[in-house]
Amino acid sequence: MQKLTNRSKVVSNKRMTLMEKIFLPAILGGMFITIKHFFGKKVTINYPDQNREFSKVYRGQHVLKRDDQGRERCTACGLCAVACPAEAITMIAAERKPGEEHLYREEKYAEVYEINMLRCIFCGDCEDACPKEAIFLTDRIVKSDYEREPFVYGKNILVEPMDPGKRIDISVRQTENVRIFKTDRRFAHNR
């Protein structure tokens, strides 16, 4: 019989010794490792009292940035949604009305901007695709929950507050997002 590749291996049918049959060396080896780790340094962190160190390139919760005048940078071009491999971003564009120049930078803005954090893989492709430098991944951890609805983050959670020194209280914002989700069913098909 002719071989197609050189990847075949010869399998040996070696007989087990008495010590291997009774598994004594394997049991003793496992006990040695357990005892060695029992007296070693503890690696457990008491979260949330202590936070572990993250790397400098850690990607956490998203934020939609504002410019120096406090206007939203996002122009609803949709490049972040197209670049997202998990299809976690949805948006609906709207036209800026007269008198809203202080709110939005350009004529178009994202009326609805949502990220499904259960789908997001935190790859950063949305951040790379954005031509206006509107979306960034921060070092904040996405809080856990028992429901699915609070993980669809809308603009009320994503847009950074007007005062850059003020931190967003995510628990209050998540309950607002659930309330909006339950009352406004126009966009439920996008979820």
KAURVEN-V836272 format. One record per residue. N is the residue number from 0. SS is DSSP state (h for helix, s for strand, l for the rest). PHI is phi in whole degrees, 0 to 359 (999 if undefined). D_LAST is the distance of its C-alpha to the last C-alpha in whole Angstrom. Layout:
N_SS_PHI_D_LAST ; N_SS_PHI_D_LAST
This chain:
0_l_999_57 ; 1_l_270_56 ; 2_l_273_53 ; 3_l_274_50 ; 4_l_228_49 ; 5_l_259_50 ; 6_l_267_48 ; 7_l_288_49 ; 8_l_240_50 ; 9_l_272_53 ; 10_l_264_52 ; 11_l_266_55 ; 12_l_251_56 ; 13_l_284_57 ; 14_l_283_59 ; 15_l_281_57 ; 16_l_281_60 ; 17_h_297_61 ; 18_h_295_59 ; 19_h_287_56 ; 20_h_291_56 ; 21_l_268_56 ; 22_l_60_53 ; 23_h_297_55 ; 24_h_298_55 ; 25_h_293_51 ; 26_h_294_51 ; 27_h_295_53 ; 28_h_297_51 ; 29_h_295_48 ; 30_h_296_50 ; 31_h_298_51 ; 32_h_297_48 ; 33_h_298_46 ; 34_h_295_50 ; 35_h_298_49 ; 36_h_285_46 ; 37_h_296_47 ; 38_l_264_49 ; 39_l_279_47 ; 40_l_290_45 ; 41_l_284_42 ; 42_l_252_39 ; 43_l_286_37 ; 44_l_246_35 ; 45_l_276_35 ; 46_l_284_31 ; 47_l_266_31 ; 48_l_293_34 ; 49_l_239_35 ; 50_l_248_32 ; 51_l_280_33 ; 52_l_285_34 ; 53_l_256_31 ; 54_l_289_32 ; 55_l_290_32 ; 56_l_259_29 ; 57_l_296_27 ; 58_l_246_23 ; 59_l_240_21 ; 60_l_298_19 ; 61_s_282_18 ; 62_s_215_20 ; 63_s_264_20 ; 64_l_277_24 ; 65_s_248_26 ; 66_l_274_29 ; 67_l_296_33 ; 68_l_267_33 ; 69_l_87_29 ; 70_l_272_27 ; 71_s_291_24 ; 72_l_278_24 ; 73_l_295_21 ; 74_l_249_22 ; 75_l_55_18 ; 76_l_287_20 ; 77_l_87_17 ; 78_h_293_19 ; 79_h_293_17 ; 80_h_292_14 ; 81_h_289_16 ; 82_h_284_18 ; 83_l_290_15 ; 84_l_289_16 ; 85_l_266_13 ; 86_l_53_10 ; 87_l_267_9 ; 88_s_255_10 ; 89_s_230_9 ; 90_s_209_11 ; 91_s_233_13 ; 92_s_273_17 ; 93_s_217_20 ; 94_s_271_23 ; 95_l_288_25 ; 96_l_267_28 ; 97_l_301_31 ; 98_l_97_32 ; 99_l_258_29 ; 100_l_296_30 ; 101_l_281_31 ; 102_l_262_27 ; 103_s_234_26 ; 104_l_288_28 ; 105_l_234_27 ; 106_l_295_27 ; 107_s_258_23 ; 108_s_212_21 ; 109_s_273_17 ; 110_s_292_16 ; 111_s_236_13 ; 112_s_224_12 ; 113_s_229_9 ; 114_s_236_9 ; 115_s_275_8 ; 116_l_290_11 ; 117_l_285_11 ; 118_l_270_10 ; 119_l_299_13 ; 120_l_251_16 ; 121_l_54_18 ; 122_l_276_20 ; 123_l_87_21 ; 124_h_294_20 ; 125_h_296_18 ; 126_h_295_21 ; 127_h_289_24 ; 128_h_280_22 ; 129_l_289_22 ; 130_l_283_25 ; 131_l_261_26 ; 132_l_51_25 ; 133_l_263_22 ; 134_s_247_20 ; 135_s_222_22 ; 136_s_262_21 ; 137_l_263_24 ; 138_l_264_25 ; 139_l_280_24 ; 140_l_275_22 ; 141_l_282_19 ; 142_l_293_19 ; 143_l_272_19 ; 144_l_202_18 ; 145_l_261_17 ; 146_l_252_14 ; 147_l_272_10 ; 148_h_302_9 ; 149_h_293_12 ; 150_h_271_11 ; 151_s_266_8 ; 152_s_275_11 ; 153_l_261_12 ; 154_h_295_15 ; 155_h_295_17 ; 156_h_260_17 ; 157_h_281_17 ; 158_s_288_20 ; 159_l_292_23 ; 160_l_294_25 ; 161_l_300_28 ; 162_l_273_31 ; 163_l_295_30 ; 164_l_281_32 ; 165_l_276_30 ; 166_l_273_27 ; 167_l_280_24 ; 168_l_274_24 ; 169_h_294_20 ; 170_h_293_21 ; 171_h_292_21 ; 172_h_293_19 ; 173_h_294_16 ; 174_h_293_17 ; 175_h_296_17 ; 176_h_296_13 ; 177_h_295_13 ; 178_h_297_15 ; 179_h_295_13 ; 180_h_298_10 ; 181_h_285_12 ; 182_h_269_14 ; 183_l_253_12 ; 184_l_268_10 ; 185_l_300_11 ; 186_l_257_7 ; 187_h_293_6 ; 188_h_290_5 ; 189_h_280_4 ; 190_l_271_0
